[in-house]
């Protein structure tokens, strides 16, 4: 049986106690990659009887295998002292519950800090929207890893609220059309809007540089055409 190469992360960052938050984040990565994290979130069914259906037996077998693998990852990535304290636990979720009781205050503090960082994050004008949204998603993922839960609609609202004034029309359109986007789709739409805004801004600059005429009254009551813009300034120099 070969272990996920990502398990090297756990081997090099064993749980000692003070590093619980980082260790748990790495554990989640490994368990998700190997499709074993479900045993920490759902109860395994009771052992099926002899006359149970093949489907019931298969579900139980998958759950038991996932539990054993999760336990292996957890115990192998602990200090010797913690490993000795938890090796007799039958289920992986029981180990995690006990670790939560021992080191959970770290998670709560880290979660509160991540939430504050998320809510105070605002995008500066003329910075790439992709970088900003990816940073916001990183904070959202961190909150989820630490046990927090923010539904997708609220996540989208938080990101939209953090955008600068240049995206005001996008936000208005989003509300009017009642779009239903996940974070990946939202990022794509924001990048498209950013491209449109950049093109419009460039067009305005070109228009100003090329010069344009406006009509203004003269003292004698007649009108005259006055050229505005960069071309007019260049003409005066010539």
Backbone bond lengths (Angstrom), bond angles and torsions (degrees), N, CA, C in turn:
res aa  C-N    CA-C-N  psi(-1)  N-CA   C-N-CA  omega(-1)  CA-C   N-CA-C  phi
1 X - - - 1.464 - - 1.524 109.49 -
2 X 1.310 117.43 123.60 1.463 121.78 -179.90 1.518 109.79 -100.39
3 X 1.322 116.10 138.24 1.455 121.01 179.80 1.523 110.14 -89.35
4 X 1.324 115.23 157.61 1.448 120.85 177.89 1.525 109.58 -59.58
5 X 1.338 117.77 132.05 1.475 119.56 177.81 1.523 112.81 -55.12
6 X 1.334 116.53 -25.66 1.458 119.59 178.65 1.522 112.08 -65.02
7 X 1.340 116.60 -18.55 1.462 120.22 -179.28 1.523 111.46 -62.43
8 X 1.335 116.81 -17.80 1.466 120.72 175.79 1.525 109.76 -58.50
9 X 1.330 115.99 -32.91 1.472 120.92 177.91 1.514 109.87 -57.23
10 X 1.341 116.38 -44.84 1.461 120.79 -179.08 1.522 111.08 -69.32
11 X 1.316 116.13 -38.91 1.466 120.41 -179.09 1.518 110.76 -61.71
12 X 1.329 116.18 -37.59 1.460 120.54 -177.32 1.533 112.47 -86.64
13 X 1.323 117.39 -8.77 1.467 120.87 -179.18 1.523 109.61 -134.16
14 X 1.332 116.31 62.14 1.456 120.83 -176.86 1.524 111.84 -66.49
15 X 1.329 114.64 148.17 1.456 120.62 179.99 1.524 110.03 -70.65
16 X 1.334 114.96 121.30 1.457 121.15 175.85 1.518 111.30 -111.31
17 X 1.325 116.50 -22.26 1.465 121.53 -177.73 1.513 110.77 133.45
18 X 1.337 117.48 -68.08 1.473 120.05 179.92 1.528 113.97 -63.59
19 X 1.336 117.00 -21.94 1.470 120.51 -178.69 1.527 112.23 -98.04
20 X 1.331 116.91 24.72 1.466 121.37 -174.24 1.534 112.71 -57.03
21 X 1.329 117.17 -44.53 1.465 120.77 -176.45 1.522 111.06 -61.41
22 X 1.328 116.78 -48.02 1.467 120.35 179.27 1.526 110.97 -66.16
23 X 1.318 116.64 -40.57 1.467 120.43 179.33 1.527 111.27 -61.84
24 X 1.323 117.07 -43.92 1.460 120.56 -179.29 1.522 111.16 -64.81
25 X 1.320 117.58 -37.92 1.459 120.72 177.39 1.527 110.23 -62.44
26 X 1.321 117.20 -44.24 1.464 120.71 178.02 1.521 111.73 -65.59
27 X 1.326 116.59 -38.88 1.467 120.51 178.09 1.519 110.68 -61.31
28 X 1.321 116.96 -44.19 1.470 120.77 179.44 1.524 110.76 -59.98
29 X 1.329 116.48 -40.45 1.472 119.89 179.49 1.519 110.62 -60.23
30 X 1.322 116.45 -46.40 1.459 121.02 -177.57 1.526 111.06 -67.41
31 X 1.333 117.50 -45.51 1.459 120.61 -177.98 1.532 111.64 -66.04
32 X 1.317 116.99 -37.58 1.465 120.19 177.48 1.529 109.89 -66.36
33 X 1.328 116.87 -41.55 1.464 120.60 -179.41 1.528 111.30 -61.85
34 X 1.324 117.17 -34.49 1.462 121.11 -179.11 1.523 113.06 -96.90
35 X 1.338 116.64 3.59 1.464 122.12 177.79 1.529 112.07 61.96
36 X 1.333 116.02 42.56 1.457 120.73 176.74 1.529 113.35 -116.43
37 X 1.311 117.69 -4.42 1.465 119.44 -174.61 1.531 112.16 -65.80
38 X 1.333 117.49 -21.50 1.464 120.42 -177.27 1.522 111.84 -59.28
39 X 1.339 117.93 -26.32 1.465 119.73 -177.55 1.528 111.42 -70.76
40 X 1.335 117.51 -17.12 1.458 121.00 177.34 1.520 111.72 -87.63
41 X 1.320 116.30 -16.81 1.464 120.62 -174.21 1.527 113.75 -109.17
42 X 1.322 117.88 -18.80 1.470 121.33 -176.97 1.524 110.20 -130.97
43 X 1.319 115.58 152.61 1.464 121.07 178.17 1.522 110.10 -80.79
44 X 1.315 115.41 136.33 1.460 119.08 175.42 1.529 109.47 -75.02
45 X 1.316 117.51 144.24 1.469 120.09 179.27 1.520 111.02 -69.22
46 X 1.327 115.75 161.09 1.467 120.35 176.48 1.522 109.59 -66.54
47 X 1.314 115.64 155.94 1.453 119.69 179.95 1.524 109.77 -59.36
48 X 1.322 118.06 125.82 1.475 120.49 -176.27 1.530 111.65 -69.47
49 X 1.310 115.41 151.67 1.465 121.33 176.68 1.522 109.90 -75.57
50 X 1.324 115.87 171.79 1.464 120.53 -178.85 1.520 112.55 -62.52
51 X 1.337 116.24 -31.46 1.463 119.28 -178.05 1.538 112.68 -95.05
52 X 1.321 117.10 14.15 1.470 120.68 177.47 1.515 109.74 -70.11
53 X 1.319 116.32 159.34 1.463 121.10 -179.39 1.525 110.31 -71.13
54 X 1.327 115.54 160.40 1.457 121.09 178.85 1.528 111.27 -63.01
55 X 1.323 114.88 -33.36 1.470 119.30 178.89 1.524 110.80 -64.95
56 X 1.333 117.09 -43.38 1.460 121.01 178.99 1.526 110.99 -63.61
57 X 1.323 115.93 -40.43 1.459 120.05 178.89 1.528 111.09 -65.87
58 X 1.336 115.51 -38.66 1.464 119.69 -179.84 1.528 111.16 -66.04
59 X 1.340 116.49 -41.30 1.465 121.07 178.91 1.523 110.44 -62.55
60 X 1.322 116.12 -43.63 1.466 120.41 179.65 1.528 110.84 -64.84
61 X 1.320 116.60 -42.19 1.457 120.77 -179.81 1.524 111.21 -63.09
62 X 1.328 116.50 -42.41 1.460 120.69 178.44 1.523 110.86 -62.76
63 X 1.324 115.99 -41.15 1.462 120.32 -178.54 1.523 110.84 -66.61
64 X 1.332 117.57 -42.37 1.458 120.95 179.74 1.527 111.48 -65.40
65 X 1.332 115.90 -40.30 1.460 118.93 177.97 1.521 110.37 -64.81
66 X 1.338 116.27 -44.10 1.460 120.25 178.48 1.513 111.70 -60.78
67 X 1.335 116.38 -39.79 1.456 120.81 179.62 1.523 111.33 -64.21
68 X 1.327 116.97 -45.31 1.460 120.83 -179.55 1.524 111.53 -64.59
69 X 1.333 116.20 -41.18 1.462 119.56 179.72 1.524 110.84 -66.99
70 X 1.334 116.57 -42.49 1.465 120.17 179.04 1.528 110.14 -61.91
71 X 1.338 117.01 -42.62 1.460 120.85 177.40 1.522 111.19 -60.19
72 X 1.331 116.34 -41.78 1.463 119.94 178.87 1.517 111.42 -60.24
73 X 1.329 116.22 -47.04 1.457 120.10 179.76 1.519 110.85 -61.86
74 X 1.341 116.63 -43.67 1.464 121.09 -177.01 1.524 110.94 -65.86
75 X 1.320 116.33 -51.87 1.464 120.16 -175.95 1.529 111.78 -66.94
76 X 1.338 116.53 -38.36 1.463 119.95 -178.46 1.520 112.47 -68.46
77 X 1.336 116.77 -19.77 1.463 120.27 -177.04 1.524 112.45 -104.57
78 X 1.352 116.51 21.49 1.462 121.79 178.79 1.529 110.58 -108.27
79 X 1.304 114.92 160.64 1.460 119.39 169.13 1.526 108.43 -66.44
80 X 1.315 116.99 161.76 1.459 120.81 -178.47 1.526 112.36 -59.43
81 X 1.309 116.37 -38.12 1.469 120.31 -179.19 1.522 110.80 -64.66
82 X 1.334 117.64 -49.42 1.463 121.50 -179.96 1.531 111.11 -66.05
83 X 1.303 116.04 -35.96 1.464 120.25 178.74 1.521 110.46 -62.30
84 X 1.318 116.32 -43.13 1.464 120.99 179.02 1.531 110.76 -63.52
85 X 1.328 116.90 -35.55 1.466 121.10 -178.21 1.532 112.20 -71.10
86 X 1.332 117.72 -24.14 1.463 120.50 -170.32 1.535 114.71 -118.53
87 X 1.301 119.05 -0.82 1.462 119.67 -173.83 1.527 112.97 -66.59
88 X 1.345 118.55 -22.71 1.460 121.22 -177.24 1.531 113.50 -87.07
89 X 1.324 118.23 -4.93 1.469 120.83 179.05 1.531 109.34 -67.58
90 X 1.328 116.18 139.59 1.468 120.05 -177.87 1.514 112.47 -80.50
91 X 1.333 116.08 -38.37 1.462 120.05 -174.23 1.527 111.29 -116.59
92 X 1.328 114.34 145.68 1.465 120.64 -179.42 1.525 111.39 -62.19
93 X 1.332 116.81 -38.26 1.470 118.55 -176.98 1.526 110.78 -66.15
94 X 1.352 117.52 -28.55 1.460 120.42 177.40 1.529 110.61 -66.76
95 X 1.325 115.96 -38.73 1.469 120.06 177.04 1.522 110.01 -62.48
96 X 1.335 115.25 -45.16 1.461 119.47 -177.78 1.525 111.98 -66.31
97 X 1.315 116.59 -36.33 1.462 119.92 177.43 1.523 111.12 -64.03
98 X 1.325 116.52 -40.21 1.460 119.44 179.02 1.521 111.40 -68.97
99 X 1.333 116.29 -39.66 1.465 119.69 176.89 1.523 111.15 -63.39
100 X 1.333 115.11 -36.43 1.457 119.71 177.62 1.525 111.10 -62.87
101 X 1.325 115.60 -39.88 1.467 119.36 179.16 1.530 111.18 -68.62
102 X 1.331 116.60 -30.72 1.464 120.45 -179.30 1.522 112.57 -79.40
103 X 1.335 115.92 -41.21 1.466 119.87 -171.29 1.530 113.24 -124.37
104 X 1.324 116.92 11.77 1.469 120.93 -173.26 1.509 114.80 -62.12
105 X 1.332 117.37 -27.24 1.470 118.56 -179.50 1.521 111.08 -61.25
106 X 1.331 116.20 -30.11 1.467 119.53 176.53 1.521 110.39 -62.89
107 X 1.341 115.81 -41.58 1.467 120.38 179.89 1.515 110.87 -63.95
108 X 1.331 116.28 -43.78 1.470 119.20 -178.80 1.516 111.34 -63.41
109 X 1.325 116.84 -42.91 1.468 119.94 179.52 1.521 111.03 -65.26
110 X 1.338 115.51 -44.43 1.465 119.85 -179.91 1.521 110.74 -65.50
111 X 1.344 117.38 -37.81 1.458 120.95 179.38 1.525 111.01 -65.59
112 X 1.334 116.66 -42.61 1.465 120.38 178.81 1.523 110.74 -62.55
113 X 1.318 115.98 -40.60 1.465 119.88 179.03 1.521 110.64 -65.51
114 X 1.348 117.21 -42.27 1.467 121.30 179.81 1.520 111.10 -63.48
115 X 1.336 117.35 -39.16 1.466 121.01 179.23 1.523 110.64 -66.52
116 X 1.337 116.44 -43.28 1.471 119.47 177.94 1.526 110.90 -62.09
117 X 1.322 116.28 -42.26 1.462 120.12 179.60 1.522 110.82 -62.24
118 X 1.327 115.81 -40.02 1.464 120.81 -179.78 1.520 111.12 -64.81
119 X 1.317 117.01 -48.18 1.461 121.23 -175.24 1.527 112.53 -70.10
120 X 1.331 117.38 -24.81 1.467 120.71 -179.36 1.523 113.02 -92.31
121 X 1.332 116.01 -3.18 1.469 120.28 -177.17 1.522 110.33 -78.54
122 X 1.311 117.65 126.98 1.459 122.71 175.71 1.526 109.13 -132.94
123 X 1.301 114.95 146.23 1.460 120.43 -179.48 1.524 110.11 -87.04
124 X 1.315 116.53 133.26 1.453 121.48 176.84 1.522 110.11 -83.58
125 X 1.322 115.86 146.72 1.457 120.45 178.08 1.534 110.52 -58.84
126 X 1.338 114.28 146.12 1.464 122.22 175.80 1.535 113.40 66.16
127 X 1.339 116.69 23.54 1.465 120.46 170.90 1.528 107.52 -111.18
128 X 1.324 118.89 151.61 1.472 120.99 -176.71 1.523 112.17 -61.07
129 X 1.315 116.59 127.60 1.461 120.36 -179.13 1.532 110.50 -66.81
130 X 1.320 116.90 -29.94 1.467 120.20 178.71 1.529 111.25 -59.97
131 X 1.323 116.35 -47.58 1.462 120.47 -179.12 1.522 110.82 -60.58
132 X 1.333 115.31 -41.96 1.467 119.79 -178.59 1.520 111.56 -65.45
133 X 1.327 117.10 -47.56 1.468 120.45 -177.40 1.527 110.87 -65.51
134 X 1.319 117.53 -40.18 1.469 120.29 178.12 1.526 110.91 -63.02
135 X 1.318 116.29 -36.30 1.468 119.94 176.82 1.528 110.51 -66.49
136 X 1.322 116.88 -40.07 1.467 121.10 177.48 1.527 110.49 -64.63
137 X 1.322 117.18 -41.55 1.466 121.10 178.83 1.527 110.16 -63.77
138 X 1.326 116.61 -37.06 1.467 119.70 177.87 1.523 110.87 -61.17
139 X 1.330 116.78 -42.40 1.463 120.62 177.30 1.531 110.81 -64.30
140 X 1.325 117.20 -41.20 1.463 121.06 179.20 1.522 111.04 -63.16
141 X 1.331 116.75 -42.17 1.465 120.60 178.00 1.523 111.02 -64.44
142 X 1.318 115.98 -39.07 1.461 120.15 179.33 1.527 110.55 -62.66
143 X 1.331 116.34 -41.40 1.468 120.41 178.84 1.523 110.59 -63.15
144 X 1.336 116.21 -41.32 1.472 120.34 179.59 1.526 111.12 -64.71
145 X 1.327 116.88 -42.68 1.461 120.87 178.58 1.526 110.85 -60.77
146 X 1.321 116.18 -34.59 1.460 121.11 -177.65 1.524 112.65 -85.39
147 X 1.313 116.56 8.05 1.464 120.06 174.69 1.507 115.15 98.84
148 X 1.329 118.61 1.40 1.454 121.27 177.80 1.521 111.04 -82.36
149 X 1.309 116.28 161.01 1.463 120.62 -179.19 1.521 110.15 -140.03
150 X 1.331 116.43 117.83 1.466 122.68 176.74 1.519 107.12 -127.12
151 X 1.321 118.01 119.99 1.464 120.67 -177.26 1.522 110.53 -66.21
152 X 1.335 115.77 160.34 1.463 121.57 -173.11 1.528 111.78 -60.21
153 X 1.326 117.88 -42.69 1.467 120.43 -179.95 1.527 110.91 -59.27
154 X 1.318 116.07 -41.94 1.468 119.82 179.41 1.517 111.05 -68.76
155 X 1.329 117.04 -35.94 1.463 120.68 176.96 1.527 110.48 -61.15
156 X 1.325 116.22 -44.22 1.465 120.89 178.58 1.525 109.99 -63.24
157 X 1.334 117.63 -43.44 1.462 121.38 179.66 1.529 111.24 -60.88
158 X 1.315 116.59 -41.38 1.462 120.94 179.82 1.528 110.77 -62.68
159 X 1.326 116.47 -43.80 1.468 120.33 179.77 1.521 110.53 -65.89
160 X 1.333 117.40 -44.39 1.463 120.24 178.94 1.528 111.22 -60.96
161 X 1.316 116.66 -39.74 1.468 121.47 -179.73 1.531 111.14 -64.24
162 X 1.328 116.91 -26.34 1.468 120.60 -176.51 1.526 113.05 -84.74
163 X 1.342 117.51 -5.22 1.462 120.90 -176.40 1.523 111.45 -78.99
164 X 1.331 118.38 152.30 1.468 121.85 -179.68 1.527 112.34 -78.12
165 X 1.327 115.46 178.92 1.469 121.51 -175.12 1.520 112.93 -61.84
166 X 1.332 118.07 -27.56 1.461 120.65 -178.47 1.527 112.47 -63.28
167 X 1.340 117.34 -18.59 1.464 121.28 179.31 1.531 112.20 -102.11
168 X 1.342 115.99 15.50 1.460 119.11 -177.87 1.524 111.84 -60.93
169 X 1.333 117.63 -41.74 1.463 120.22 179.90 1.520 110.85 -64.20
170 X 1.326 116.78 -37.04 1.468 120.11 177.82 1.522 109.93 -61.85
171 X 1.323 116.49 -43.40 1.460 120.20 -178.95 1.529 111.21 -65.54
172 X 1.323 115.73 -39.25 1.467 119.57 177.89 1.524 110.53 -63.70
173 X 1.328 116.22 -45.92 1.474 120.54 179.33 1.520 111.24 -62.11
174 X 1.326 116.10 -37.75 1.463 120.70 -179.68 1.524 110.40 -62.46
175 X 1.328 115.83 -42.71 1.464 119.92 -179.64 1.530 111.57 -69.28
176 X 1.331 116.06 -39.93 1.470 119.99 -177.36 1.521 111.18 -67.36
177 X 1.339 116.30 -43.32 1.466 120.44 -176.03 1.525 112.97 -83.71
178 X 1.341 116.88 -8.38 1.466 121.07 178.89 1.528 111.22 53.31
179 X 1.314 115.69 48.44 1.457 120.07 -179.72 1.528 110.99 -66.38
180 X 1.324 115.20 151.99 1.460 121.45 179.02 1.519 107.92 -124.46
181 X 1.340 116.64 90.09 1.461 121.55 -174.36 1.517 111.12 -115.99
182 X 1.338 115.79 144.50 1.453 118.36 168.73 1.526 107.87 -84.51
183 X 1.315 118.10 179.37 1.462 120.51 -173.52 1.527 112.56 -66.15
184 X 1.334 117.05 -37.27 1.464 119.83 178.74 1.526 110.64 -65.14
185 X 1.336 116.40 -43.11 1.469 120.60 178.58 1.523 111.10 -66.35
186 X 1.325 116.43 -39.10 1.465 120.43 178.17 1.523 110.30 -60.91
187 X 1.324 117.06 -43.28 1.464 120.92 179.53 1.525 110.85 -60.60
188 X 1.333 117.30 -42.55 1.461 120.98 178.82 1.519 111.31 -62.17
189 X 1.329 116.80 -45.06 1.465 121.00 -179.74 1.527 111.27 -64.91
190 X 1.315 116.82 -39.01 1.466 120.11 179.08 1.525 111.37 -66.87
191 X 1.315 117.09 -37.83 1.462 119.94 177.47 1.530 111.09 -66.74
192 X 1.339 116.59 -38.24 1.470 119.98 175.92 1.527 110.57 -62.96
193 X 1.332 116.21 -43.85 1.462 120.24 179.13 1.524 110.55 -64.08
194 X 1.316 116.93 -40.88 1.464 121.51 178.79 1.528 110.66 -59.44
195 X 1.335 116.28 -41.45 1.463 120.61 179.26 1.523 111.17 -64.47
196 X 1.339 116.85 -41.61 1.466 121.36 178.92 1.519 110.74 -64.27
197 X 1.336 116.46 -44.40 1.464 120.63 -179.89 1.525 110.75 -63.09
198 X 1.338 116.58 -39.01 1.463 120.59 -179.35 1.519 110.82 -65.96
199 X 1.343 116.96 -40.18 1.456 120.90 178.34 1.525 111.21 -65.28
200 X 1.336 115.95 -40.91 1.462 120.32 179.32 1.529 110.78 -65.23
201 X 1.327 116.02 -40.56 1.462 120.41 179.17 1.523 110.87 -64.78
202 X 1.333 115.96 -40.39 1.461 120.28 178.92 1.522 111.08 -65.10
203 X 1.334 116.85 -39.10 1.459 121.12 178.91 1.520 111.00 -62.33
204 X 1.325 116.33 -39.66 1.466 120.68 179.09 1.525 110.15 -64.58
205 X 1.322 116.24 -42.95 1.463 119.87 179.85 1.524 111.54 -63.71
206 X 1.338 116.49 -40.79 1.459 120.80 178.40 1.514 110.34 -63.85
207 X 1.339 115.68 -41.46 1.463 120.51 -179.60 1.525 110.66 -63.19
208 X 1.302 116.85 -41.85 1.458 120.37 179.44 1.524 110.99 -66.95
209 X 1.334 115.32 -39.08 1.463 118.79 -178.60 1.522 112.42 -69.03
210 X 1.336 117.51 -31.25 1.462 121.07 -177.14 1.516 112.37 -77.39
211 X 1.329 117.70 -18.32 1.453 121.38 178.85 1.506 112.22 90.19
212 X 1.318 118.47 145.96 1.453 122.85 177.49 1.527 107.74 -148.71
213 X 1.331 115.35 158.73 1.458 120.42 -175.31 1.516 111.49 -107.29
214 X 1.321 114.88 141.82 1.460 121.17 175.00 1.527 107.86 -129.17
215 X 1.290 116.17 155.06 1.473 121.38 179.84 1.516 109.58 -100.60
216 X 1.345 115.97 132.68 1.454 119.09 176.57 1.529 108.44 -137.81
217 X 1.302 117.48 149.57 1.483 120.21 -178.03 1.523 111.19 -75.55
218 X 1.360 115.55 147.50 1.461 120.62 174.71 1.513 109.21 -100.44
219 X 1.323 115.30 169.97 1.455 119.04 -178.63 1.522 112.37 -65.11
220 X 1.352 117.61 -27.88 1.457 119.99 -179.83 1.531 112.41 -83.84
221 X 1.339 117.18 7.06 1.461 120.93 177.34 1.505 114.37 91.68
222 X 1.329 118.26 -10.25 1.450 120.92 179.54 1.536 110.37 -88.39
223 X 1.311 114.78 164.07 1.470 119.81 179.70 1.513 110.40 -101.71
224 X 1.297 116.80 149.68 1.455 120.98 176.05 1.528 109.52 -135.03
225 X 1.333 115.42 152.10 1.462 121.69 178.37 1.520 108.72 -91.99
226 X 1.303 115.81 128.30 1.460 121.27 179.73 1.523 108.57 -118.59
227 X 1.319 117.38 128.50 1.463 121.89 179.37 1.526 109.90 -87.15
228 X 1.334 114.44 127.49 1.459 120.56 177.97 1.526 109.13 -106.87
229 X 1.325 115.11 165.32 1.459 119.11 172.20 1.510 113.41 101.02
230 X 1.330 115.49 -175.62 1.459 121.98 -174.45 1.521 111.89 -64.67
231 X 1.346 116.29 -38.06 1.458 119.34 -178.27 1.517 110.69 -60.44
232 X 1.344 116.81 -39.10 1.454 120.55 -179.73 1.539 110.29 -63.01
233 X 1.341 115.57 -42.47 1.461 119.13 179.75 1.508 111.32 -64.05
234 X 1.327 115.40 -40.80 1.469 120.05 179.39 1.508 110.29 -64.63
235 X 1.364 117.05 -36.51 1.437 121.37 -179.41 1.519 111.79 -64.78
236 X 1.333 116.32 -38.04 1.461 120.20 -179.59 1.516 110.71 -64.31
237 X 1.374 115.74 -37.69 1.459 119.31 -179.74 1.523 110.47 -65.46
238 X 1.352 115.70 -33.49 1.460 119.91 -178.15 1.519 109.69 -77.86
